[in-house]
Amino acid sequence: MKIKSGFILKEVAGENILMFMDPALKNKVITLNETGALLFNLISEGKSEDEILSSFLSEYDVDADTAKADIKNFIASLSAIGALED
């Protein structure tokens, strides 16, 4: 799993902005919270789901089951907008 080219995360005025540079998506943007930005960056770095979970658990005070569910939901959201490739 990796982020497709054309999906870029930038910090703008203190906000984490996910920019869609694909002309078919008409240069849309989504604001990500701190957690979403961390997950996006870990995926961008090519981390496996287990590595992402480990990083997430070391960063946040959350139980493993909740973290797994949150990570799966975020990955599903990225997939739904076409931001992921195998």
Backbone as CSV, one residue per row, in Angstrom:
resi,resn,N_x,N_y,N_z,CA_x,CA_y,CA_z,C_x,C_y,C_z
1,MET,0.850,-1.179,0.000,0.000,0.000,0.000,0.891,1.235,0.000
2,LYS,0.554,2.175,-0.861,1.258,3.455,-0.856,0.352,4.544,-1.380
3,ILE,0.760,5.780,-1.138,-0.005,6.939,-1.594,0.302,7.165,-3.074
4,LYS,-0.746,7.367,-3.881,-0.554,7.669,-5.298,0.090,9.043,-5.449
5,SER,0.842,9.193,-6.511,1.397,10.522,-6.799,0.227,11.472,-7.059
6,GLY,0.418,12.720,-6.737,-0.638,13.702,-6.914,-1.430,13.978,-5.643
7,PHE,-1.151,13.227,-4.581,-1.771,13.483,-3.284,-0.662,13.957,-2.355
8,ILE,-0.743,15.214,-1.964,0.344,15.856,-1.229,-0.198,16.439,0.067
9,LEU,0.531,16.199,1.161,0.160,16.774,2.453,1.066,17.967,2.729
10,LYS,0.465,19.115,2.960,1.194,20.346,3.271,0.624,20.960,4.534
11,GLU,1.483,21.636,5.289,1.000,22.422,6.419,0.853,23.855,5.944
12,VAL,-0.358,24.374,6.058,-0.663,25.734,5.611,-1.364,26.450,6.755
13,ALA,-0.755,27.511,7.242,-1.320,28.315,8.329,-1.711,27.443,9.523
14,GLY,-0.846,26.486,9.848,-1.083,25.628,10.999,-2.064,24.489,10.764
15,GLU,-2.564,24.355,9.549,-3.512,23.292,9.204,-2.815,22.266,8.313
16,ASN,-3.164,20.992,8.488,-2.656,19.925,7.626,-3.615,19.765,6.455
17,ILE,-3.151,20.127,5.276,-3.999,20.136,4.091,-3.555,19.033,3.138
18,LEU,-4.480,18.101,2.827,-4.224,17.068,1.837,-4.722,17.608,0.508
19,MET,-3.789,17.806,-0.401,-4.101,18.396,-1.703,-4.167,17.302,-2.758
20,PHE,-5.199,17.363,-3.611,-5.373,16.412,-4.704,-4.936,17.132,-5.968
21,MET,-3.803,16.767,-6.513,-3.275,17.462,-7.680,-3.749,16.844,-8.994
22,ASP,-4.594,15.830,-8.927,-5.129,15.165,-10.105,-6.178,16.071,-10.760
23,PRO,-6.004,16.416,-12.045,-6.982,17.286,-12.712,-8.405,16.722,-12.684
24,ALA,-8.539,15.411,-12.670,-9.867,14.799,-12.621,-10.577,15.120,-11.310
25,LEU,-9.807,15.398,-10.264,-10.386,15.732,-8.964,-10.512,17.237,-8.762
26,LYS,-10.168,17.987,-9.792,-10.324,19.447,-9.790,-9.604,20.123,-8.628
27,ASN,-8.389,19.618,-8.313,-7.526,20.231,-7.299,-8.239,20.472,-5.965
28,LYS,-8.946,19.455,-5.474,-9.642,19.547,-4.186,-8.650,19.438,-3.038
29,VAL,-9.101,19.809,-1.862,-8.288,19.691,-0.651,-9.159,19.153,0.490
30,ILE,-8.497,18.488,1.429,-9.138,18.024,2.659,-8.226,18.439,3.802
31,THR,-8.813,18.924,4.884,-8.038,19.241,6.080,-7.976,17.992,6.959
32,LEU,-6.756,17.614,7.350,-6.559,16.469,8.232,-6.187,16.953,9.624
33,ASN,-6.675,16.253,10.628,-6.239,16.560,11.986,-4.845,15.966,12.206
34,GLU,-4.305,16.149,13.388,-2.950,15.674,13.690,-2.823,14.162,13.477
35,THR,-3.832,13.432,13.898,-3.816,11.974,13.754,-3.837,11.566,12.285
36,GLY,-4.700,12.186,11.511,-4.768,11.893,10.081,-3.465,12.214,9.367
37,ALA,-2.838,13.316,9.746,-1.556,13.692,9.139,-0.480,12.666,9.479
38,LEU,-0.459,12.200,10.740,0.503,11.170,11.131,0.291,9.904,10.307
39,LEU,-0.945,9.454,10.215,-1.234,8.237,9.451,-0.869,8.405,7.981
40,PHE,-1.206,9.551,7.404,-0.873,9.805,6.000,0.638,9.743,5.797
41,ASN,1.383,10.369,6.687,2.845,10.369,6.567,3.434,8.972,6.726
42,LEU,2.900,8.180,7.645,3.398,6.818,7.828,3.137,5.967,6.587
43,ILE,1.959,6.127,6.002,1.654,5.410,4.762,2.567,5.889,3.645
44,SER,2.796,7.203,3.580,3.693,7.771,2.554,5.104,7.215,2.665
45,GLU,5.518,6.906,3.894,6.852,6.353,4.128,6.928,4.859,3.801
46,GLY,5.795,4.273,3.404,5.780,2.865,3.044,5.688,1.911,4.218
47,LYS,5.248,2.413,5.356,5.128,1.568,6.550,4.014,0.540,6.362
48,SER,4.215,-0.636,6.936,3.183,-1.672,6.917,2.100,-1.310,7.938
49,GLU,0.965,-2.008,7.875,-0.102,-1.739,8.845,0.370,-2.016,10.270
50,ASP,1.194,-3.050,10.456,1.724,-3.335,11.801,2.642,-2.213,12.281
51,GLU,3.477,-1.676,11.390,4.365,-0.565,11.755,3.563,0.696,12.053
52,ILE,2.516,0.910,11.278,1.649,2.061,11.508,0.986,1.935,12.879
53,LEU,0.475,0.749,13.183,-0.152,0.513,14.477,0.836,0.760,15.614
54,SER,2.039,0.258,15.485,3.055,0.444,16.522,3.356,1.923,16.742
55,SER,3.530,2.676,15.658,3.789,4.116,15.761,2.610,4.844,16.395
56,PHE,1.415,4.461,15.984,0.196,5.081,16.495,0.077,4.857,18.000
57,LEU,0.333,3.612,18.439,0.223,3.289,19.854,1.286,3.989,20.689
58,SER,2.468,4.211,20.102,3.511,4.914,20.857,3.246,6.417,20.938
59,GLU,2.462,6.937,19.997,2.176,8.375,19.944,0.942,8.757,20.769
60,TYR,-0.055,7.873,20.808,-1.333,8.199,21.439,-1.690,7.199,22.535
61,ASP,-2.399,7.674,23.529,-2.864,6.835,24.629,-4.209,6.232,24.230
62,VAL,-4.131,5.106,23.514,-5.324,4.444,23.004,-5.076,2.938,23.026
63,ASP,-6.146,2.157,23.196,-5.963,0.709,23.200,-5.798,0.200,21.760
64,ALA,-5.202,-0.961,21.631,-4.853,-1.511,20.316,-6.079,-1.737,19.434
65,ASP,-7.183,-2.204,19.994,-8.381,-2.464,19.189,-8.953,-1.176,18.605
66,THR,-8.997,-0.135,19.411,-9.488,1.169,18.927,-8.555,1.713,17.860
67,ALA,-7.256,1.601,18.093,-6.272,2.089,17.122,-6.400,1.342,15.800
68,LYS,-6.535,0.020,15.849,-6.687,-0.779,14.625,-7.916,-0.338,13.839
69,ALA,-9.022,-0.129,14.548,-10.260,0.296,13.895,-10.094,1.678,13.259
70,ASP,-9.471,2.602,13.983,-9.248,3.950,13.450,-8.346,3.919,12.220
71,ILE,-7.305,3.126,12.271,-6.376,3.022,11.136,-7.090,2.428,9.929
72,LYS,-7.862,1.361,10.144,-8.610,0.748,9.038,-9.596,1.739,8.426
73,ASN,-10.281,2.531,9.261,-11.220,3.540,8.760,-10.501,4.605,7.945
74,PHE,-9.323,5.042,8.419,-8.579,6.061,7.693,-8.107,5.513,6.353
75,ILE,-7.588,4.290,6.355,-7.143,3.667,5.103,-8.318,3.518,4.137
76,ALA,-9.477,3.129,4.646,-10.677,3.014,3.800,-11.064,4.365,3.210
77,SER,-10.930,5.426,3.997,-11.235,6.775,3.505,-10.278,7.193,2.400
78,LEU,-8.978,6.896,2.591,-8.006,7.206,1.545,-8.287,6.410,0.281
79,SER,-8.649,5.159,0.458,-8.976,4.315,-0.684,-10.204,4.859,-1.425
80,ALA,-11.195,5.298,-0.683,-12.435,5.810,-1.280,-12.203,7.036,-2.162
81,ILE,-11.194,7.841,-1.818,-10.923,9.025,-2.655,-9.881,8.737,-3.718
82,GLY,-9.444,7.480,-3.793,-8.483,7.100,-4.823,-7.044,7.462,-4.533
83,ALA,-6.704,7.629,-3.255,-5.365,8.071,-2.885,-4.369,6.922,-2.698
84,LEU,-4.855,5.683,-2.722,-3.976,4.549,-2.462,-3.784,3.673,-3.697
85,GLU,-2.603,3.073,-3.742,-2.328,2.033,-4.725,-1.602,0.907,-4.008
86,ASP,-1.657,-0.283,-4.566,-1.022,-1.434,-3.908,0.468,-1.408,-3.996
